[in-house]
Amino acid sequence: MAVRAEAGQRAGSRGTAPAASDPARVRNAVLVGPSGSGKTTLVEALLAHTGEIPRAGTVLDGTTICDHDPAAVRQQRSVALSVAPLLHADTKINLIDTPGYGDFVGELRAGLRAADAALFVVPANAGREGPIDPTIVAQWEECAAVGMPRAVVVARCDNPRADIEATIAACQEAFGTGVAPLYLPLRDGATLTGLYGLLSQTPAGQAPPGADDARAGLIEGIIEQSEDETLMDRYLGGEDIEVGTLIDDLETAVARGTFHPVIPVCAASGTGLDALLEVMVGGFPSPLEHPLPGVTGVDGAEHAPLVADPDGPLAAEVVRTSADPYVGRVSLVRVFSGTLRPESTVHVSGHPTGIPTQRTGEADGHDADEKLAHIYGPLGATLREVDECIAGDICALTKLGSAETGDTVSAADHPLLLSCWNLPEPLLPVAIVARTRGDEDAMVKTLAKIVAADPTLRLERNQETHQTVLWCMGEAHADVVLSRVRAGGAEVDTEPVRVPLRATLAKQAKVTGRHVKQSGGHGQYAVCHVEFEPLPRGAGIEFVDKIFGGAVPNQFIPSVEKGIRAQADRGLTDDHQPVVDFRATLVDGKAHSVDSSDAAFQTAGALALREAAQACGVVVLEPYDEVSIRVPDEHLGSVLGDLSGRRGRVLGTDVAGQGRTLVQAEVPSVELLRYAVDLRALTAGAATFTRRFARYDVAPG
């Protein structure tokens, strides 16, 4: 049974999804690489090569399995994570295609969470273009930090500017030790015709130039990772180590994440596809061998560590959420423990109470029991019904109304909560406005679905500027989000983001707030004498009572304070900037036995603050953020110069390791509105930054 989960996507040729009955026969591999490196094309070639689809689609035609999102077809690049399974050597391989552009790093992080190993896809012309993309090097280091097994695919070998040997050398320089080719290219002129296996030395008699040195380096690298400590001595003593022994040690080292084979692949001709499949089946770890996330009870209680046991407690995670007009919400789920079965009741858990979510900054803690209907095996957007999904496998669930990306799905009678994965903070604000009242209703509904699906998106309704602000990862991310909002039936526009300002008093003054009205009948009478003075930044508003002799009756003194604070919240200018950081001292006043009231003294207090603004003058304050920038040393000068141009003040620099420097600075918030875009352009995407509110300070005239 096939279900179309995205309008316009073609169904696969097979009516049934590849099945997994043993976690040992499952491999989950995420494809990582820069935009345009050939990840999606490689997935198409592997699917066609194994018979999962009748023929490979193309990115240019918008016919690939993984790039089914309308925004991906329009931009001709991946914008969302997608899963495509295949069978090879009785093993189910879930290929997880991820976007390569930096704006969609949240999708990449989700792919890393769902995977047990990573394929780093590098275009074959990279060796001619200079160093490997620094963002990919950073992702390599991120995988290394958690021990993720990795292999390198040199793709697009049919590119006219391909230089496979130079690209392999560039990968070894960028990724460090443990990176070595398993194969060298065989050519007929400039055309790649096959691969020469360095271990097997096949095809016999066709060794390309440099094969002997490359083989020696490969063998030494494998032996260094071997658990047999005598192997190196035997090799150095001239003994010819059996190829079977080397392959066993190679596969162990790859699965352990300490050795990283390089395989040249040409998707167009199919060269290298079998070699790549063999590495994934033989070298990549199964879910039984890869560490699983930590787990607790939904109340935070300790729980025994999970293992990938189909008969264990159910613990699965929603790694991606999408909304389809035909089948509703589609949740892509990685099962870490237990087995998901149709027609069962599951528990959906968000973050526990008291732990802030990255999406909202507030405690979430939603919990709900939901009844599953069907379970599907995803092939891009096509959903094919399956009987069950065991530990280690990936599936899709529909109509889980409460499920959001990052939620845990567990048994209703044994609810669990998996630890969160690390997500980047969205740092580009985009203010959106609906064109009509009807569009506003549609916008609110659509945004709620999009924000629930995308944890790298934050929605904010600024009560001071009265703007709806989407915090995105970058311009490309914002473009995709806006296109989805419009596809949801809401016509929206963008407008400049306004930064909320504050005001304070420039100097001391003693003023009178007088509210006297006698127009017949019950009048209004309130007079208050107030001394105002500015306070240091961040001090807030202080109210001091120095009334003696009952000049202002005790019951009306709080009314004066209330009136001053209310006027401070409303502001003193047309921009309605709240007034902060001042002290108001009530020193004298007058009251009437009949006409004085709470409302009259509130008004008098408000008038006193207005009089103070006239007498003292008003100073505008702007927000400053504390910014932490992790930048490669070669870009440090450019970043520091740029900060100076943004009126930033550098607080210090520290060595961050791996050729990077951590810069701490204070920068006006208004200067950071497009910093996510500008910093990426300034450093070729190699720098990252975080920001948090620091204080308000005087704005320039």
Secondary structure, DSSP 8 states (H G I E B T S, - for coil): -EEE-STT----S-SS----S-GGGEEEEEEE--TTSSHHHHHHHHHHHTTSSSS---TTTT--SS--SHHHHHHTS--S-EEEEEEETTEEEEEEE---SGGGHHHHHHHHHH-SEEEEEEETTTTTSSS--HHHHHHHHHHHHTT--EEEEEE-TTSTT--HHHHHHHHHHHH-TTEEESEEEEEETTEEEEEEETTTTBSTT---TTHHHHHHHHHHHHHHH-S-TTHHHHHHTT----HHHHHHHHHHHHHHTS-EEEEE-BTTTTBTHHHHHHHHHHTS--TTTS----EEETTS-B-------TTS--EEEEEEEEEETTTEEEEEEEEEESEE-TT-EEEEE-S-TTSB-TTTSSB---EEEEE---EEEEETTEEEEES-EETT-EEEEE--TT--TT-EEEETTB-EEE---------EEEEEEESSHHHHHHHHHHHHHHHHH-TT-EEEEETTTTEEEEEESSHHHHHHHHHHHHHTT--EEEE------EEEESS-EEEEEEEEE-SSSS-EEEEEEEEEEE--TT--EEEEE---TTSS-GGGHHHHHHHHHHHHHH-SSTT---B-SEEEEEEEEE--TTT--HHHHHHHHHHHHHHHHHHH-EEEEEEEEEEEEEEEGGGHHHHHHHHHHTT-EEEEEEEEETTEEEEEEEEEGGGGTTHHHHHHHHHTT--EEEEEEEEEEE---
